[in-house]
Amino acid sequence: MERDGKGGIGRNRSWDEDSEHETEYMEHDEEDDDDDEYNDDDDENDDEEVNYDAVRTECLSLLSQRDFIMEPIVLHVLKRYFQAGGAPESVIQLLSDNYTAVAQTVNLLAEWLIQTGVGATEVQDMVENHFQQLIIKNFDPKKADSIFSEGETPSWLDGMIAHPTWRRLIYKLSEEYPECVMLNFTVKLISDAGYQGEITNVSTACHQIDVFSRVLRTSLKNVVEGGENSIISNIDEFTSMVCHGEHTYIYAMAVMERLSRQDYGGSVMRRISQEVQNSARNKQYNVTQLSQIVGKTAAHPRVLQALVAMLSKGDLNPADISVLHKQYTSQDPPPVELIRDPYLLDLFMKSLFDSDCKINPDYKEKYIYLLSYACSVHETWKKGERKILNKDEVKVLSQAVDKVHNMIDNDKGGFEIAAEIPTLYNCLRFPVIGMGVLYWVNKTVTNERYFELNTNHTPIHLVLLDEVVNCHSTQHGTVMKLLIRLFESP
């Protein structure tokens, strides 16, 4: 039987042709029985008869299913059934009795909705969403994997992945059934078809190195070309993909580490790498040791040990600070980028520009030196060899940090700070001190009793914010957020 152009049942196929085919098949079978070249004994013929019975039974079982005439394999099953000597009358009866026209009923209802004024696109979305719900509810990964039992890719799969609706369905199912072979293969087909930009959240992609590589490349390209706004808006999603497992994190960080050495886009790639580390820490992922191993830190075991100890605990300690100080005051110090980790710099800010944090006076100089070294040293490397090491600003910056730290550590009041304004303004020209003063002002003015206790017409801390903005344009956004929070707070 055949379907008509509208998806319904059309005229019956000529069963005389099938009967003739059956007769020819049986006559051919009788000729084979008489031919010793193809059949050596009667036992083999008996086995063939038994196989025919099994084939007919299997085909009849399939043909008895509801609406089986609508299945894409119906012609193949009919061919097997007739070749096995099946009777056409049985087939006609089974297909007609079990035809319930589910698909045609859906088409009819859809046409009625359109005629009542519902948009065709809305109707299509309605039907597709319902189908998605049914598939998700009844999906069986074992049956899905059996599709590949014949070793061929179904022709309908290529058409399916061409539509965004069904690709999204594949992504949802892949998250729920990551071990399904059919879904993993389909994700790879989607990637091969050029849709890798859509699968950044699919966990199964993280288990296929070629798929993950394409997804990573596309994601990095989009983030780099999108600029600052793209980094901020996409970093959480990108981090979730990168942090799917240790293998994906190490692979992605190694790729970004290598790309960060390029002249074009290297600084942006380093920024993305640092944002990923920061986002991973905020999500409570323990990535400290992995991050340090991927970079150049592994070549300096003492520095690695000290950094991992402090970054893992989120706190600086005199013992590890002394180790780092000894390394960076040597004749051949390690690369400065090892102590330019944003999280490590935040810990230095907290230690030196927070009046509540007290540093052991015996180690204060080492804290200040390491922060100044990280923020002022310029070095140039070529083929793994350091060509330039400029430390001219370390001493000047250290003196400026020391002056501001002493002022904050002594917890001076508004009038005392006003007397130090010329010194503060001179020190604020250094970006790191601008950030440190901003950190200190932020904590001070957000105190609930700050404006109750302050008697100045213009609070001195807000005056300092004005100078920070004048000196450092990159801090405009941070200062703006602080001011909004201050004026909006009750």
C-alpha positions in Angstrom: 0.0 0.0 0.0 1.2 3.6 -0.6 0.5 6.9 0.9 -1.0 9.7 -1.2 0.4 13.1 -1.6 -1.4 14.4 1.5 0.1 11.7 3.8 -3.1 9.5 3.8 -3.7 6.1 2.4 -3.8 6.0 -1.4 -4.8 3.2 -3.7 -3.6 -0.4 -3.0 -0.5 -1.4 -4.9 -1.1 -4.2 -7.5 -1.1 -7.3 -5.4 -1.1 -9.4 -8.7 2.5 -8.1 -9.1 3.3 -9.3 -5.6 1.7 -12.6 -6.2 3.7 -13.1 -9.4 6.8 -12.1 -7.5 5.9 -14.6 -4.8 5.3 -17.4 -7.4 8.6 -16.6 -9.1 10.4 -16.7 -5.8 8.8 -20.1 -4.9 9.6 -21.6 -8.3 13.1 -20.3 -8.0 13.3 -22.0 -4.6 12.1 -25.3 -6.0 14.7 -25.1 -8.7 17.3 -24.5 -6.0 16.1 -27.6 -4.2 16.8 -29.7 -7.3 20.2 -28.2 -7.8 22.9 -30.0 -5.8 25.3 -27.1 -6.5 23.4 -24.9 -4.1 21.8 -27.4 -1.7 23.9 -30.4 -0.6 21.2 -32.2 1.5 17.7 -32.1 2.8 18.7 -30.9 6.2 19.8 -27.6 4.8 16.5 -27.2 3.0 14.7 -27.8 6.3 16.7 -25.1 8.0 15.7 -22.7 5.2 12.1 -23.5 5.7 12.4 -22.8 9.4 14.1 -19.5 8.7 11.3 -18.5 6.4 8.8 -19.2 9.2 10.8 -17.0 11.5 11.0 -14.2 9.0 7.2 -14.3 8.4 6.5 -14.3 12.1 8.8 -11.4 12.7 7.3 -9.4 9.8 3.7 -10.1 10.9 4.6 -8.9 14.4 5.8 -5.6 12.9 2.9 -5.3 10.5 0.5 -5.7 13.4 1.7 -2.5 15.1 -0.5 0.6 15.0 -0.1 2.8 12.0 2.8 0.7 10.8 2.0 1.6 7.2 3.3 5.1 8.1 6.7 3.7 9.1 9.6 4.4 6.7 10.6 0.7 6.8 7.2 -0.7 5.7 8.3 -1.4 2.2 11.4 -3.2 3.4 9.3 -5.4 5.8 6.8 -6.2 3.0 9.6 -7.2 0.7 11.1 -9.6 3.3 7.6 -11.0 4.1 6.8 -11.8 0.5 10.3 -13.2 -0.2 9.6 -15.6 2.7 6.4 -16.8 1.1 3.9 -14.6 3.0 0.3 -14.3 1.9 -0.8 -10.9 0.6 -4.3 -11.2 2.1 -2.8 -11.3 5.6 -0.8 -8.2 5.0 -3.8 -6.3 3.7 -5.9 -7.2 6.6 -3.2 -6.3 9.2 -2.3 -2.9 7.7 -6.0 -1.8 7.3 -7.1 -3.1 10.7 -4.2 -1.3 12.5 -4.4 2.0 10.6 -5.6 4.7 13.0 -4.4 7.7 11.0 -2.8 9.5 13.9 -0.5 11.6 11.7 -3.3 12.5 9.3 -5.5 13.5 12.2 -2.8 15.8 13.5 -2.5 17.4 10.0 -6.3 17.8 9.8 -6.4 19.5 13.2 -3.6 21.8 12.2 -5.4 22.8 9.1 -8.6 23.5 11.1 -6.6 25.7 13.5 -5.1 27.7 10.6 -8.6 28.1 9.1 -9.8 29.6 12.4 -7.2 32.3 12.3 -4.2 30.8 14.2 -0.9 31.6 12.5 0.8 28.8 10.6 4.0 29.3 12.4 2.2 29.2 15.8 0.5 26.0 14.9 3.8 24.5 13.8 5.5 25.5 17.0 2.6 24.0 19.0 2.9 20.7 17.2 6.7 20.6 17.4 6.7 21.5 21.2 4.2 18.7 21.9 6.3 16.2 19.9 9.4 17.3 21.9 7.6 16.7 25.2 6.5 13.2 24.0 10.0 12.3 22.8 11.7 13.5 26.1 9.1 11.6 28.1 9.4 8.4 26.2 13.0 8.4 25.0 14.8 5.1 25.3 18.6 5.3 24.8 18.8 1.6 24.1 16.3 1.7 21.3 18.0 4.8 20.0 21.4 3.0 19.9 19.8 0.1 18.0 19.3 2.5 15.0 23.0 2.0 14.3 22.8 -1.8 14.5 22.9 -2.1 10.7 26.0 0.1 10.6 24.4 2.8 8.5 23.4 6.4 9.4 19.7 6.9 8.9 18.9 9.3 6.1 16.4 11.2 8.2 19.0 12.2 10.7 20.7 14.6 8.4 17.4 16.3 7.7 16.6 16.4 11.4 19.8 18.3 12.4 19.1 20.9 9.8 16.3 22.3 11.9 17.0 24.4 15.1 14.0 22.9 16.9 15.3 19.3 16.7 18.9 20.4 17.4 17.7 21.9 20.6 15.9 18.6 21.4 19.2 16.7 20.8 21.0 19.0 23.2 18.4 18.4 25.9 18.5 14.7 25.5 22.3 14.7 25.4 22.4 16.4 28.8 20.1 13.7 30.2 21.6 10.7 28.5 25.4 11.4 28.1 26.2 7.7 27.4 23.8 7.3 24.5 25.8 6.4 21.3 23.1 7.7 19.0 23.0 11.1 20.7 26.8 11.4 20.9 27.0 10.6 17.2 24.3 13.2 16.4 26.1 15.9 18.4 29.2 15.2 16.3 27.1 15.5 13.1 25.8 18.8 14.4 29.3 20.0 15.0 30.5 18.8 11.6 27.6 20.6 10.0 28.9 23.9 11.4 26.5 24.4 14.3 29.2 24.0 17.0 28.4 27.5 18.3 25.1 26.2 19.6 26.5 23.3 21.7 28.5 25.1 24.3 26.4 23.7 27.1 26.2 20.1 25.9 28.2 17.9 28.2 28.5 15.1 25.7 30.6 17.4 23.5 33.1 17.5 26.3 33.8 13.8 25.8 34.7 14.1 22.1 38.0 15.9 21.6 37.3 16.9 18.0 33.8 18.3 18.9 35.1 20.1 22.0 38.0 21.6 20.1 35.6 23.1 17.5 33.3 24.3 20.2 36.2 25.9 22.1 37.6 27.5 19.0 34.2 29.0 18.0 33.5 30.2 21.6 36.9 31.9 21.9 36.5 33.5 18.5 33.1 34.9 19.4 34.3 36.2 22.8 37.4 37.8 21.3 35.6 39.5 18.4 32.7 40.6 20.7 35.0 42.7 23.0 34.5 43.6 26.6 30.7 43.2 26.6 31.0 39.8 25.1 33.5 38.7 27.8 31.2 39.8 30.6 28.0 38.3 29.2 29.4 35.0 28.0 32.0 34.2 30.7 29.7 32.2 32.9 28.5 30.0 30.1 32.0 29.6 28.8 33.3 28.7 32.2 30.6 26.0 32.7 31.7 24.3 29.5 35.5 24.6 30.3 34.9 23.4 33.9 32.9 20.3 32.8 35.8 18.1 34.0 39.5 18.3 34.8 40.4 17.1 31.3 38.4 19.9 29.6 39.7 22.6 32.0 43.4 21.6 31.5 42.9 21.3 27.7 41.2 24.7 27.4 43.6 26.5 29.7 46.6 25.0 27.9 45.1 26.3 24.6 44.5 29.8 26.0 48.0 29.8 27.5 49.5 29.0 24.2 47.4 31.7 22.4 48.2 34.3 25.0 51.8 34.3 23.8 50.8 35.5 20.4 51.3 39.2 19.5 47.8 39.6 18.1 45.1 39.0 20.7 47.4 37.6 23.3 46.5 40.0 26.0 42.8 39.4 25.4 43.3 35.7 25.6 45.2 36.1 28.9 42.3 38.2 30.1 39.8 35.5 29.2 41.9 32.9 30.9 42.0 35.0 34.1 38.2 35.6 34.0 37.6 31.8 33.6 39.7 31.2 36.7 37.9 33.9 38.7 34.5 32.6 37.6 35.5 29.0 38.4 36.5 30.1 42.0 33.1 31.9 42.4 31.4 28.7 41.4 33.4 26.9 44.1 35.5 24.9 41.7 39.0 24.0 43.0 41.1 25.0 40.0 44.0 26.6 41.7 46.5 23.8 41.3 45.4 23.0 37.8 45.7 26.6 36.7 49.2 26.9 38.1 50.4 23.7 36.5 49.2 24.7 33.1 51.2 27.9 33.1 54.9 28.5 33.6 54.7 28.0 37.3 55.4 24.3 37.0 59.0 25.2 36.0 59.5 26.9 39.4 58.5 24.3 42.1 59.1 26.6 45.1 57.0 29.4 43.6 54.3 26.8 42.7 54.1 25.4 46.2 53.9 28.9 47.8 51.2 30.1 45.4 49.1 27.0 45.6 49.2 27.1 49.4 48.0 30.7 49.6 45.5 30.7 46.7 43.9 27.5 47.8 43.2 29.0 51.3 42.5 32.5 50.0 44.9 34.0 52.5 48.4 35.3 52.5 50.8 34.0 55.1 54.3 35.2 56.1 56.0 31.9 55.4 55.0 31.6 51.8 55.5 35.4 51.3 59.1 34.9 52.5 59.6 32.2 49.9 58.3 34.4 47.1 60.3 37.4 48.3 63.5 35.3 48.3 62.8 34.1 44.7 62.0 37.6 43.4 65.0 39.3 45.0 67.5 36.8 43.5 69.8 37.5 40.6 67.6 35.5 38.2 64.0 35.9 39.4 61.1 33.8 38.0 58.8 35.4 35.4 56.8 38.2 36.8 53.6 36.9 35.3 53.6 34.1 37.9 52.6 36.6 40.6 50.2 38.6 38.4 47.3 36.3 39.2 44.3 38.6 39.7 43.2 36.6 42.7 46.7 36.9 44.3 46.7 40.6 43.7 43.3 40.9 45.3 44.7 39.2 48.4 47.6 41.7 48.5 45.0 44.6 48.2 43.1 43.2 51.1 46.2 42.8 53.2 47.7 46.3 52.5 44.6 48.5 52.0 42.2 47.1 54.6 42.5 48.8 58.0 41.0 45.6 59.6 43.8 43.4 58.3 47.0 43.6 60.3 50.3 42.5 58.8 53.2 41.4 61.0 55.6 44.5 60.9 58.6 42.2 60.3 57.1 41.0 57.0 55.4 44.2 55.8 58.3 45.2 53.6 58.1 41.8 51.8 54.4 42.2 51.1 54.9 45.7 49.7 57.9 44.6 47.6 56.0 41.7 46.0 53.0 43.8 45.1 55.2 46.6 43.7 57.3 44.1 41.7 54.1 42.5 40.2 52.7 45.9 39.2 55.8 47.7 37.9 58.3 45.3 36.4 58.6 45.0 32.7 60.3 42.0 31.0 60.6 40.7 27.5 61.0 37.0 26.6 62.1 35.5 23.3 62.2 31.8 22.7 62.1 31.0 26.4 65.0 33.4 27.3 64.5 36.7 29.1 66.0 39.5 27.0 64.9 42.5 29.1 64.2 42.9 32.9 63.4 46.5 33.9 62.9 47.0 37.7 63.4 50.8 37.8 60.0 51.6 39.2 59.9 49.0 42.0 61.6 51.2 44.6 59.5 54.3 43.9 56.3 52.3 43.9 57.2 50.5 47.1 57.7 53.8 48.9 54.4 55.1 47.7 52.5 51.9 48.8 54.2 52.1 52.2 53.1 55.7 52.7 49.4 55.0 51.8 49.5 51.7 53.8 50.7 53.5 57.0 48.0 56.1 56.6 45.3 53.4 56.3 46.8 51.2 58.9 46.7 54.0 61.5 43.0 54.6 60.7 43.3 58.3 60.5 40.2 60.5 60.6 38.9 62.9 58.0 40.8 65.9 59.2 44.1 64.0 59.5 43.6 62.6 55.9 42.9 66.1 54.6 46.3 67.1 55.8 47.8 64.3 53.8 45.9 65.1 50.6 49.0 66.3 48.6 50.9 63.1 49.5 47.9 61.0 48.6 47.4 62.8 45.3 51.0 62.2 44.4 50.7 58.5 45.2 47.4 58.1 43.4 49.2 58.5 40.0 50.2 54.8 40.4 47.3 52.5 39.1 47.8 49.9 41.9 47.5 52.6 44.6 44.4 54.0 42.8 42.8 50.5 43.1 44.0 50.2 46.7 42.5 53.5 47.7 39.3 52.7 45.9 39.2 49.4 47.9 39.7 51.2 51.2 37.2 54.0 50.4 34.6 51.4 49.3 34.8 49.6 52.6 34.8 52.8 54.6 31.9 54.7 53.0 29.6 51.6 52.9 29.8 51.4 56.7 26.2 52.0 58.0 27.4 54.8 60.4 29.8 56.5 58.1 27.6 59.5 57.1 26.2 59.7 60.7 29.7 60.3 62.1 31.0 62.4 59.2 30.7 66.1 59.8 32.5 67.4 56.7 30.5 69.2 54.1 32.2 67.1 51.4 33.5 63.8 52.8 37.2 63.5 52.1 36.8 59.9 50.9 34.5 61.1 48.1 37.1 63.7 47.2 39.6 60.9 46.8 37.2 59.0 44.5 37.1 62.1 42.3 40.9 62.0 42.0 40.9 58.3 41.3 38.5 58.9 38.4 40.7 61.7 37.1 43.9 59.6 37.1 42.6 56.2 36.0 39.9 56.0 33.4 39.7 52.2 33.8 38.2 52.7 37.2 35.2 54.7 36.0 32.9 51.8 36.0 33.8 50.6 39.5 33.5 54.1 41.0 30.1 54.6 39.2 28.8 51.4 40.8 30.0 52.5 44.2 28.3 55.9 43.9 25.0 54.3 42.7 25.1 52.0 45.7 25.7 54.8 48.1 22.9 57.1 46.7 20.4 54.3 46.4 20.9 52.9 49.8 18.3 53.9 52.5 
